[in-house]
Amino acid sequence: MKRLLVLGAGTAGTMAVNKLRPRLSVDEWQMTVVEPSDVHRYQPGYLFLPFGAYTPEETFDDTDRYIPEGVERVRGEVDVVKPEENVVELVDGRTLPYDYLIIATGTTPRPDETPGMDDDAVWRKTVHEFYTFEGAMALRDTLADWPGGRLVVHVTEMPIKCPVAPLEFTFLADAFFAEKGMRDKVEIVYATPLEGAFTKPVASSLLGGMLEERSISLEPDFMIERVDSEPAQIVSMDEREVPFDLLVTVPLNMGADFIARSGLGDDLNYVPVDKHTLLSDKYDNIFAIGDASNIPASKAGSVAHFSMDLFPENFIQHINGQPMTHFFDGHANCFIESGRGKGMLIDFNYDTEPLPGKYPLPGVGPFSLLKETEINHLGKLAFRWMYWNMLLKGTELPLPALMSMAGKNTSVLETPVLDSTDKELEAVR
């Protein structure tokens, strides 16, 4: 009996066990997932909690409900992986052996990594985050009776979970205060380590224009050095000072600490892998999926989804001693809430930046790329149902795993790009 051990039952880990269990004989493969929490969180919902657009109950469900029959769940916290011995040790002393290991422990915000950010005098008082359930709820309580002033939305460093979420929060805050009739009492500043509003030129230009239209100031190239409580300000490495009355920050995101203890990670505790197959650079029987890997793609649910559509076939090929041929291209698409009942959609991969057009059907849509529409907003809201009822359960969606250039307007680019399928064929050759 061979043993497949999966660490983490978040989005990627849950999808992996649901997709792999039917493909691996129960007589030949024992499958185990290690997950300490009995609660599975729908993290995209945290964006809406501070504004009262979601109830807390809409952001979580039972972990065990999504673990398929034939997969054992171990409640425990990982202490260390010993890859030379093919074992995982838990904090409580239990030891779990494996033949193949899948690391899917995600990424978490680490305010303790920035001096002054988690100071008790300011943390969850005048300094907030919305990347955790507790943080989003605390921010909701603060916004409910905040009298106004200078709101600074800040990103510490990339990569972060859902890189568009800070922009979405900024747009939603603008609409939230306008609806309360107090937008004129709020000055909003968006501080980012990037050169512009986003990482890619076409989208960055458009999103930067949207900030300007909403009278939101942009503070680019802001590499934070510390948070001061008196006076309340964030200070950059080049000594720029940005004062605030309320700071909504995205702390440094890092992978799990056990990855560092196990000698498996980079400086941010992400596991270095082949970006097309997700196989560890160092160990032939370890994969890292979802946010736990160091692939140069967005740490977003769509990346987990599209990569997991390809991963099972690669895994089967690999355990059978065959070359893996289903190459992931970094495909991601993200709805961007822009406030006032509208949203945008971006679709991109490792090599191609977000472009205007229609998705998923060329010329038809129904979703518009890099354009604010009500349908895009409805698509964002509908995703929650799809997440609980389809994605987590491993149901195949009628969306291509690899990014297609069909329906995209490439005239805004100086250099033409290949379709993902063409790149895959080139890789095979």
C-alpha positions in Angstrom: 0.0 0.0 0.0 1.4 3.4 -1.1 0.8 6.4 1.1 -0.1 9.9 -0.3 0.0 12.6 2.4 -1.5 16.0 1.8 -0.7 18.9 4.2 -3.5 21.4 4.4 -7.2 21.2 3.5 -7.6 24.7 2.2 -8.7 25.4 -1.4 -5.8 23.7 -3.2 -5.5 20.8 -0.7 -9.2 20.0 -0.7 -9.4 20.1 -4.5 -6.4 17.9 -4.8 -7.8 15.1 -2.6 -11.2 15.3 -4.4 -9.6 15.1 -7.8 -7.0 12.4 -7.0 -9.1 10.0 -4.9 -11.1 8.7 -7.9 -7.9 8.3 -9.9 -6.0 6.2 -7.3 -7.1 2.7 -6.5 -8.3 2.4 -2.9 -6.6 -1.0 -2.8 -3.2 0.4 -3.7 -3.2 4.0 -2.2 -3.9 5.3 1.3 -4.7 9.0 1.2 -4.4 11.2 4.3 -4.9 14.9 4.7 -3.5 16.8 7.7 -5.7 19.8 8.7 -5.9 21.2 12.3 -9.0 23.3 11.7 -12.6 22.0 11.7 -13.6 25.2 9.8 -13.0 25.8 6.1 -12.9 29.5 5.3 -14.1 31.2 2.2 -11.4 33.8 2.2 -12.7 36.0 -0.8 -15.6 36.8 1.6 -13.3 38.6 4.0 -13.2 41.5 1.5 -16.9 42.1 2.0 -17.2 41.6 5.8 -15.9 45.1 6.8 -18.6 46.7 4.7 -21.4 44.5 6.0 -22.0 43.0 2.5 -21.5 39.5 3.8 -22.6 37.9 7.0 -19.9 36.0 9.0 -21.8 32.7 8.4 -21.4 33.1 4.6 -17.6 32.8 4.9 -17.2 29.4 6.5 -18.3 25.8 6.5 -17.3 22.4 8.0 -13.9 21.1 6.8 -15.0 17.5 6.9 -17.9 18.2 4.6 -15.5 18.6 1.7 -13.1 15.7 2.4 -14.2 12.8 0.1 -14.9 9.3 1.3 -11.7 7.2 1.3 -9.5 10.0 2.5 -8.5 10.0 6.2 -8.3 13.4 7.9 -5.8 13.8 10.7 -6.4 16.8 13.0 -3.0 18.1 13.9 -0.4 20.7 13.2 2.8 20.0 11.3 6.0 20.5 13.2 8.5 19.4 10.6 8.9 17.4 7.4 11.9 15.1 7.2 12.2 14.6 3.4 15.2 12.3 3.7 13.2 9.9 5.8 9.8 10.5 4.1 8.0 11.3 7.3 6.1 14.2 8.7 6.2 14.9 12.5 3.2 16.6 14.1 3.5 19.0 17.0 1.8 16.5 19.3 4.6 13.9 18.6 2.7 11.8 16.0 4.7 10.7 13.0 3.1 10.2 9.6 5.1 8.3 6.9 4.6 9.0 3.2 5.6 7.8 -0.3 4.4 11.1 -1.9 3.8 14.4 -0.2 1.7 17.3 -1.3 2.2 20.6 0.6 -0.9 22.8 0.5 -0.5 24.9 3.6 -1.0 28.2 1.9 0.2 31.6 3.0 -0.7 33.8 6.0 -0.3 37.5 6.9 2.6 38.3 9.3 2.3 41.7 10.8 5.0 40.8 13.3 7.5 41.0 10.4 7.1 44.8 10.2 8.3 46.9 13.1 5.4 48.6 14.9 2.7 47.0 12.8 1.4 44.7 15.5 2.0 47.0 18.4 -0.7 46.5 21.0 -1.2 50.3 21.1 -2.5 50.3 17.4 -3.1 46.8 16.2 -6.8 46.4 15.4 -7.5 49.8 16.8 -6.1 52.3 14.2 -4.1 49.6 12.3 -6.2 46.9 10.6 -6.1 44.1 8.1 -8.9 42.1 6.3 -7.0 39.0 5.3 -8.1 37.0 8.3 -11.6 36.5 9.7 -10.8 38.1 13.0 -9.2 41.0 11.2 -12.1 41.6 8.8 -14.6 41.5 11.7 -12.5 44.0 13.8 -12.3 46.3 10.8 -16.1 46.0 10.3 -16.6 47.2 13.9 -14.2 50.1 13.4 -15.8 51.3 10.1 -19.3 51.2 11.6 -18.7 54.4 13.5 -15.5 55.8 12.2 -16.0 59.6 11.9 -13.7 60.1 9.0 -10.2 61.3 8.4 -7.2 60.0 6.5 -7.6 56.3 5.4 -4.4 54.7 4.1 -4.7 51.4 2.3 -1.3 49.8 2.2 0.5 46.8 0.8 3.7 45.7 2.5 5.3 43.5 -0.1 4.5 41.2 -3.0 3.5 38.4 -3.3 0.2 38.5 -1.4 -3.0 36.4 -1.5 -5.2 37.9 -4.2 -3.1 40.8 -5.4 -6.1 42.8 -6.5 -7.8 42.6 -3.1 -6.2 45.8 -1.7 -7.4 47.7 -4.7 -10.9 46.2 -4.3 -11.0 47.3 -0.7 -10.0 50.8 -1.7 -12.8 51.0 -4.4 -15.3 49.6 -2.0 -14.3 52.0 0.8 -14.8 54.9 -1.6 -18.3 53.7 -2.4 -19.0 52.8 1.2 -18.3 56.3 2.5 -20.1 57.9 -0.4 -23.2 55.8 0.4 -23.0 57.0 4.0 -22.8 60.6 2.8 -19.4 61.2 4.3 -17.0 60.7 1.4 -16.0 64.4 1.7 -14.8 63.7 5.2 -12.5 60.9 4.1 -9.1 61.2 2.3 -8.0 57.9 0.8 -4.4 57.1 0.0 -3.2 53.9 -1.7 0.4 53.0 -0.8 2.0 50.2 -2.7 5.5 48.8 -3.2 4.7 48.6 -7.0 5.6 51.3 -9.5 1.9 51.7 -10.2 -1.5 50.5 -9.1 -0.9 46.9 -10.4 1.9 44.8 -11.6 1.2 44.8 -15.4 1.4 48.0 -17.5 -2.0 47.9 -19.3 -4.0 47.0 -16.1 -1.9 49.3 -14.0 -2.6 52.3 -16.2 -6.4 51.6 -16.2 -6.6 50.9 -12.5 -4.4 54.0 -11.7 -6.9 56.0 -13.7 -9.8 54.6 -11.7 -8.0 55.7 -8.5 -7.6 59.2 -9.9 -11.3 59.4 -11.0 -12.3 58.6 -7.4 -9.9 61.2 -5.9 -7.7 58.5 -4.4 -4.1 59.4 -4.0 -1.5 56.9 -5.2 1.8 56.5 -3.3 3.9 54.1 -5.5 7.3 52.5 -4.8 6.5 52.6 -1.1 8.7 50.0 0.6 7.7 50.1 4.3 10.3 50.3 7.0 8.1 50.7 10.1 4.7 51.8 11.5 4.8 54.6 14.0 2.1 55.1 16.6 3.0 58.6 17.6 2.6 60.3 15.3 0.5 57.8 13.4 2.3 57.1 10.2 4.0 54.6 8.0 7.6 55.2 7.0 9.3 53.9 3.9 12.9 52.7 3.5 13.6 56.0 1.7 12.2 57.9 4.7 8.9 59.0 3.2 6.3 59.5 5.8 2.6 58.8 5.2 0.4 59.9 8.1 -2.9 58.1 8.8 -6.0 58.2 11.0 -6.9 54.7 10.0 -4.4 52.3 8.3 -5.7 49.2 6.5 -2.6 47.2 5.7 -1.8 44.0 3.9 1.0 42.6 6.1 3.9 40.6 4.7 2.5 37.2 3.5 4.6 34.1 4.3 4.3 30.4 4.0 4.1 28.1 7.0 6.9 28.1 9.5 7.4 24.3 9.3 8.5 24.7 5.7 11.5 26.7 7.0 12.2 24.3 9.8 12.2 21.5 7.2 14.7 23.1 4.9 12.1 23.1 2.1 11.4 26.8 1.5 12.8 30.1 0.3 13.1 33.3 2.3 9.3 33.7 2.5 8.7 30.0 3.4 7.4 29.1 -0.1 8.5 25.8 -1.6 10.6 26.1 -4.8 8.9 24.0 -7.5 8.9 23.6 -11.3 6.4 26.3 -12.3 4.7 24.0 -14.9 4.4 20.8 -12.9 4.6 22.0 -9.2 7.2 19.3 -8.4 9.8 20.2 -5.8 13.1 21.4 -7.1 14.9 19.2 -4.5 12.7 16.1 -3.9 11.2 13.9 -6.6 8.3 12.8 -4.3 7.2 16.2 -3.0 4.8 18.6 -4.7 3.7 22.1 -3.5 0.4 23.4 -4.7 -1.7 26.6 -4.3 -0.2 29.4 -2.3 2.4 27.2 -0.7 4.6 27.1 -3.8 6.9 29.8 -5.2 5.5 29.8 -8.7 5.5 33.4 -10.2 1.7 33.5 -10.4 -1.0 35.2 -8.4 -1.7 33.6 -5.0 -5.3 33.3 -5.8 -8.1 30.7 -5.8 -8.2 30.7 -9.6 -4.6 29.7 -9.8 -5.3 26.8 -7.5 -8.4 25.9 -9.7 -6.7 26.0 -13.0 -3.5 24.2 -11.8 -5.5 21.5 -10.1 -7.3 20.8 -13.4 -3.9 19.8 -14.8 -2.2 18.4 -11.7 -3.9 15.0 -11.4 -2.8 13.8 -14.8 0.7 15.0 -14.1 0.7 13.2 -10.8 -0.5 9.9 -12.3 2.2 10.2 -15.0 4.9 10.9 -12.4 4.1 8.0 -10.1 4.1 5.7 -13.1 7.6 6.9 -14.1 6.4 8.8 -17.1 7.3 12.4 -18.1 4.7 15.0 -17.0 3.2 16.6 -20.1 0.4 18.8 -18.8 2.2 22.1 -18.3 0.5 24.8 -16.2 1.0 28.3 -17.6 0.2 30.3 -14.6 -3.4 31.0 -15.7 -5.3 33.3 -13.4 -8.5 35.3 -13.6 -9.8 37.6 -10.9 -12.9 39.7 -10.6 -12.2 43.1 -9.2 -15.0 44.8 -7.3 -15.0 48.5 -8.2 -17.9 49.6 -6.1 -21.4 50.9 -6.8 -22.6 47.5 -8.1 -19.9 47.1 -10.8 -16.8 45.1 -11.2 -14.0 44.2 -13.6 -12.4 41.0 -14.7 -8.7 40.3 -15.6 -7.4 37.1 -17.2 -3.6 36.5 -17.5 -0.8 34.0 -17.1 3.0 33.8 -16.6 3.7 35.5 -19.9 0.7 37.5 -20.9 -0.6 40.5 -18.9 -4.3 41.3 -18.5 -5.8 42.6 -21.7 -9.2 44.0 -22.8 -11.7 41.7 -24.4 -14.5 39.2 -23.6 -14.4 36.1 -21.4 -14.9 33.1 -21.6 -16.5 33.2 -25.1 -14.7 35.4 -27.7 -16.8 38.4 -28.6 -19.7 37.2 -26.5 -18.5 37.0 -22.9 -20.7 37.5 -21.0 -17.9 39.0 -18.9 -15.9 42.0 -20.1 -12.1 42.1 -19.5 -10.7 45.3 -18.0 -14.0 47.0 -18.1 -16.4 47.9 -15.3 -19.8 46.2 -15.7 -22.7 45.0 -13.6 -22.3 41.5 -14.9 -18.8 41.3 -13.7 -20.0 42.3 -10.2 -22.7 39.6 -10.4 -20.0 37.1 -11.4 -18.0 37.9 -8.4 -21.0 37.3 -6.1 -21.9 34.1 -7.9 -18.5 32.7 -7.4 -19.2 31.9 -3.7 -21.9 29.3 -4.8 -19.5 27.8 -7.3 -16.8 27.6 -4.7 -18.8 25.6 -2.2 -20.7 23.5 -4.6 -18.3 22.8 -7.4 -14.7 23.9 -7.0 -13.9 22.4 -3.7 -15.6 19.1 -4.7 -13.4 18.9 -7.8 -16.2 19.3 -10.3 -15.0 20.1 -13.8 -16.0 23.6 -14.9 -16.5 24.6 -18.5 -13.5 26.8 -18.4 -10.1 26.1 -20.1 -7.3 25.4 -17.6 -4.8 27.1 -19.9 -5.2 30.7 -20.9 -6.5 31.4 -24.3 -5.8 34.6 -26.4 -9.2 34.2 -28.1 -11.4 37.2 -27.4 -8.5 39.4 -26.2 -7.5 42.7 -27.8 -3.8 42.5 -28.4 -3.5 45.8 -30.2 -2.6 47.5 -26.9 0.6 45.4 -26.8 3.9 46.2 -28.6 4.9 42.5 -28.8 2.5 39.7 -30.0 2.1 36.7 -27.7 1.5 33.1 -28.3 -1.6 31.2 -27.2 -1.0 29.0 -24.1 -1.7 25.9 -26.2 1.0 26.9 -28.7 3.4 27.3 -25.8 2.6 23.9 -24.4 3.2 22.3 -27.8 6.6 24.1 -28.0 7.5 22.8 -24.6 6.7 19.2 -25.6 8.8 19.6 -28.7 
